[in-house]
Amino acid sequence: MGTTATQPSLWDRSRQAVVASIFDTAMRLFAEQGYEVTTIAQIAKEAGISQRSLFRYFGTKEDIVCGEQEEHGELLRAAVEAQPAAATPWEALRAGFEALMDAHGSPEQLLEITSLIFGTPSLRARYTQKRLRWQELVLPAVTARMAAEEGPVSEVRAAAVVATVFACVDAATEAWVRSGGRTDLASLYDEALAAVRG
């Protein structure tokens, strides 16, 4: 019997288990001794694999933390595109970011990852680079949604909407991290967006 989309193969499950083990090991080491001083060799040794094996799953140390950003960008794009036709671009993008939050698993894990990214300059740079790619991915869907509402729309107008939403997400996320996750991230986003939309 073949596998289905809802039933990953044994290889997929094995790969996911190894990726999770490397990630958990790396995050523990980063917490114990700091991101910058933790080496790939230490992570591999602690995870019980060779460095060569680790590089089959992650290209760089940054990718251990930020590696799924490309997949998350595709998830964001798909979620924005999947929103009902009546949803505004603002509503569609908000729904897309809600889907991303759900994909990160527990709020505790999201907070751990986000705190590490925001607190480490090299990770923050990689994160920012990948987020710019996300903006490119969602721009066509936002442009089409705006055109459906108001007729032909310039790319700069759609790009401004996308950039505004991303800036509000970042402002809300930074405030959420500073609070230690005690505030509601979605409420912080709504507050940030309300400030710029008047």
C-alpha positions as semicolon CSV with decimal commas, in nm:
position;residue;x (nm);y (nm);z (nm)
1;M;0,000;0,000;0,000
2;G;0,140;0,343;-0,097
3;T;0,158;0,645;0,126
4;T;-0,080;0,938;0,109
5;A;-0,033;1,307;0,175
6;T;-0,160;1,254;0,529
7;Q;0,054;0,945;0,589
8;P;0,427;1,021;0,557
9;S;0,657;0,741;0,446
10;L;0,899;0,569;0,682
11;W;1,183;0,768;0,521
12;D;0,996;1,096;0,580
13;R;0,931;1,004;0,942
14;S;1,296;0,904;0,991
15;R;1,415;1,228;0,835
16;Q;1,176;1,433;1,051
17;A;1,302;1,253;1,362
18;V;1,667;1,327;1,277
19;V;1,590;1,692;1,196
20;A;1,400;1,728;1,525
21;S;1,687;1,567;1,718
22;I;1,945;1,800;1,561
23;F;1,722;2,101;1,623
24;D;1,656;2,011;1,986
25;T;2,025;1,943;2,049
26;A;2,128;2,271;1,887
27;M;1,871;2,476;2,077
28;R;1,986;2,321;2,406
29;L;2,349;2,404;2,329
30;F;2,260;2,756;2,218
31;A;2,075;2,810;2,546
32;E;2,359;2,663;2,755
33;Q;2,660;2,830;2,596
34;G;2,536;3,089;2,346
35;Y;2,473;3,073;1,973
36;E;2,799;3,227;1,852
37;V;3,032;2,995;2,044
38;T;2,840;2,675;1,964
39;T;2,997;2,495;1,669
40;I;2,854;2,259;1,410
41;A;3,102;1,997;1,536
42;Q;2,960;2,023;1,890
43;I;2,602;1,997;1,764
44;A;2,682;1,691;1,553
45;K;2,869;1,520;1,837
46;E;2,590;1,586;2,089
47;A;2,328;1,466;1,837
48;G;2,527;1,146;1,779
49;I;2,591;1,199;1,409
50;S;2,883;1,304;1,192
51;Q;2,924;1,660;1,068
52;R;2,881;1,526;0,715
53;S;2,545;1,376;0,811
54;L;2,438;1,700;0,977
55;F;2,515;1,890;0,656
56;R;2,275;1,660;0,470
57;Y;1,994;1,816;0,673
58;F;2,119;2,171;0,731
59;G;2,356;2,371;0,511
60;T;2,470;2,612;0,784
61;K;2,435;2,669;1,155
62;E;2,189;2,950;1,078
63;D;1,974;2,704;0,883
64;I;1,922;2,493;1,195
65;V;1,724;2,785;1,337
66;C;1,600;2,953;1,017
67;G;1,608;2,660;0,775
68;E;1,234;2,615;0,738
69;Q;1,182;2,977;0,644
70;E;1,148;2,889;0,274
71;E;0,878;2,633;0,353
72;H;0,710;2,887;0,579
73;G;0,715;3,140;0,295
74;E;0,533;2,893;0,071
75;L;0,284;2,822;0,350
76;L;0,221;3,196;0,389
77;R;0,167;3,239;0,014
78;A;-0,069;2,942;-0,004
79;A;-0,269;3,062;0,298
80;V;-0,308;3,413;0,153
81;E;-0,418;3,270;-0,183
82;A;-0,665;3,033;-0,014
83;Q;-0,864;3,308;0,159
84;P;-1,219;3,375;0,034
85;A;-1,255;3,625;-0,249
86;A;-1,438;3,862;-0,013
87;A;-1,136;3,886;0,221
88;T;-0,942;4,210;0,191
89;P;-0,566;4,200;0,135
90;W;-0,522;4,297;0,502
91;E;-0,746;4,011;0,616
92;A;-0,581;3,761;0,382
93;L;-0,232;3,850;0,505
94;R;-0,342;3,829;0,869
95;A;-0,485;3,482;0,804
96;G;-0,157;3,386;0,639
97;F;0,043;3,486;0,944
98;E;-0,202;3,299;1,170
99;A;-0,133;2,986;0,962
100;L;0,239;3,040;1,016
101;M;0,195;3,073;1,392
102;D;0,004;2,744;1,393
103;A;0,280;2,576;1,190
104;H;0,543;2,659;1,454
105;G;0,387;2,422;1,705
106;S;0,369;2,539;2,062
107;P;0,387;2,909;2,156
108;E;0,681;2,815;2,381
109;Q;0,880;2,679;2,087
110;L;0,792;2,981;1,873
111;L;0,907;3,211;2,154
112;E;1,233;3,018;2,196
113;I;1,313;3,034;1,823
114;T;1,207;3,396;1,782
115;S;1,398;3,512;2,090
116;L;1,713;3,346;1,957
117;I;1,669;3,499;1,610
118;F;1,596;3,849;1,738
119;G;1,883;3,832;1,988
120;T;2,152;3,710;1,745
121;P;2,270;3,952;1,472
122;S;2,373;3,681;1,223
123;L;2,039;3,501;1,264
124;R;1,847;3,828;1,241
125;A;2,023;3,904;0,911
126;R;1,935;3,561;0,769
127;Y;1,577;3,596;0,892
128;T;1,543;3,940;0,732
129;Q;1,681;3,810;0,404
130;K;1,428;3,528;0,395
131;R;1,142;3,756;0,496
132;L;1,214;3,975;0,193
133;R;1,166;3,661;-0,015
134;W;0,831;3,604;0,158
135;Q;0,721;3,950;0,053
136;E;0,801;3,865;-0,309
137;L;0,604;3,540;-0,276
138;V;0,282;3,705;-0,151
139;L;0,297;4,017;-0,370
140;P;0,116;3,865;-0,672
141;A;-0,172;3,740;-0,456
142;V;-0,204;4,075;-0,279
143;T;-0,188;4,265;-0,610
144;A;-0,465;4,045;-0,755
145;R;-0,679;4,088;-0,444
146;M;-0,638;4,466;-0,452
147;A;-0,718;4,476;-0,824
148;A;-1,038;4,280;-0,761
149;E;-1,140;4,545;-0,504
150;E;-1,040;4,864;-0,681
151;G;-0,949;4,787;-1,042
152;P;-0,597;4,808;-1,186
153;V;-0,344;4,867;-0,910
154;S;0,021;4,963;-0,931
155;E;0,278;4,720;-0,798
156;V;0,410;4,987;-0,563
157;R;0,071;5,017;-0,389
158;A;0,051;4,642;-0,337
159;A;0,415;4,629;-0,225
160;A;0,341;4,903;0,029
161;V;0,053;4,700;0,176
162;V;0,273;4,391;0,201
163;A;0,565;4,584;0,354
164;T;0,330;4,749;0,605
165;V;0,193;4,415;0,719
166;F;0,542;4,269;0,756
167;A;0,656;4,573;0,954
168;C;0,355;4,536;1,185
169;V;0,427;4,165;1,230
170;D;0,786;4,244;1,322
171;A;0,686;4,523;1,564
172;A;0,433;4,294;1,731
173;T;0,676;4,003;1,747
174;E;0,951;4,214;1,904
175;A;0,705;4,339;2,169
176;W;0,590;3,980;2,228
177;V;0,949;3,858;2,273
178;R;1,028;4,145;2,513
179;S;0,723;4,047;2,721
180;G;0,852;3,690;2,744
181;G;0,544;3,570;2,554
182;R;0,306;3,700;2,820
183;T;0,114;3,923;2,579
184;D;-0,107;3,802;2,294
185;L;0,083;3,817;1,965
186;A;-0,228;3,853;1,748
187;S;-0,355;4,142;1,962
188;L;-0,017;4,314;1,937
189;Y;-0,031;4,279;1,559
190;D;-0,382;4,426;1,546
191;E;-0,263;4,719;1,761
192;A;0,036;4,781;1,533
193;L;-0,175;4,766;1,218
194;A;-0,439;4,996;1,363
195;A;-0,166;5,251;1,439
196;V;-0,050;5,269;1,077
197;R;-0,395;5,243;0,919
198;G;-0,539;5,514;1,141
